[in-house]
């Protein structure tokens, strides 16, 4: 299990809260906003305490309990449809945890916000779309507005420009996902979220 320093854990929580506040601000009053992520191997933070089991099924024996806020590395993801669970196999401690309850749309572990993967993102500021992954490439489309949703098809770390860049589906081109020099995220991976109340 990964053990971040207290400051790192507070920063991670603050980042999660900032994303939730931002998504809520983009919603109309009473609107239900559903944002989802396709779980993939990677770094996660536990929303609550979690039971680590020996196997993928909830019927396997318990290995250990992990506290809420713990950071874990997920090596494999399985959709256990019969149990309505998305399960993740951990690097340490060895075993499986529930990432998401698909029946009640409840998330037990969140992908951490310091990693990027393919999928849907929401822009936290306006973004310039360029032809190539470099910031020096030509602009190819009108700037995308704050709050716009984009689908990222490819990700590249441009070390000399200190940027994580993503190739988006529409409009075709590249945007900055994260400024690694100033630790400033310009686009957030979309997480499970419901804002407001469902229509009656």
C-alpha positions, -999 to +999 in steps of 0.1 A: +000+000+000+013+035-009+017+058+021+017+095+011+028+121+036+000+139+054+005+170+032+002+149+001-030+133+014-045+167+022-036+180-012-052+150-029-084+155-009-084+192-017-080+184-054-109+160-053-131+186-035-121+212-060-131+190-089-165+183-073-171+220-066-162+228-102-186+202-117-213+213-094-208+249-105-213+238-141-247+223-133-281+240-136-301+241-103-318+207-098-299+192-127-285+157-123-250+155-137-236+120-142-199+119-149-183+085-152-148+070-156-139+036-170-118+021-143-083+011-154-052-001-137-035+028-119-033+047-086-064+050-065-074+066-032-100+049-009-131+069-002-139+048+028-124+018+046-121-012+023-121-050+027-093-067+008-104-102-003-083-131-016-101-133-049-122-113-073-155-125-058-171-110-027-174-146-015-137-151-011-120-148+023-109-115+039-072-108+038-071-074+056-090-041+060-076-009+047-085+026+061-103+053+042-078+077+025-053+049+018-035+050-015-034+018-035-020+006-069-045-014-089-030-039-113-061-054-129-098-044-131-127-068-135-164-062-140-181-088-118-216-083-133-232-111-111-223-091-080-228-056-095-192-046-087-162-033-104-133-050-086-096-041-086-066-064-079-040-046-057-003-047-059+000-044-021-015-059+000-022-087-025-059-091-030-090-075-045-112-045-034-144-030-047-138+001-068-175+008-076-210-006-068-226-005-103-261-012-089-262+018-066-237+039-085-215+042-054-178+046-057-155+031-030-122+041-046-113+071-068-086+073-094-061+098-081-060+132-099-022+132-104-025+107-132-040+109-166-056+082-187-077+079-218-113+089-216-136+118-209-123+150-193-138+183-182-119+216-189-113+238-158-102+267-180-104+276-217-081+254-239-062+261-271-065+231-296-033+226-316-024+204-345+004+185-327+014+176-292+039+205-290+028+239-277+046+253-308+024+236-333-003+255-352-037+263-337-064+243-354-097+253-339-115+279-318-106+278-281-126+254-261-146+270-232-143+263-195-165+234-186-164+218-220-162+180-222-136+163-244-126+127-251-089+121-249-076+094-273-038+096-266-016+111-239+020+123-241+043+137-215+063+166-232+091+169-206+109+198-222+077+218-223+066+206-189+032+196-201+010+165-202-008+168-235-038+149-247-050+142-283-088+148-284-115+133-306-134+165-313-123+190-324-093+169-337-061+181-321-041+184-289-047+202-256-028+206-223-041+184-195-016+194-169+012+220-165+038+198-146+060+228-138+034+247-118+013+216-109-017+232-125-044+209-140-062+224-170-085+193-176-098+169-151-105+132-156-143+128-152-153+110-120-186+096-108-207+125-096-243+134-091-252+171-085-286+183-075-316+160-073-331+136-098-364+147-114-394+132-095 
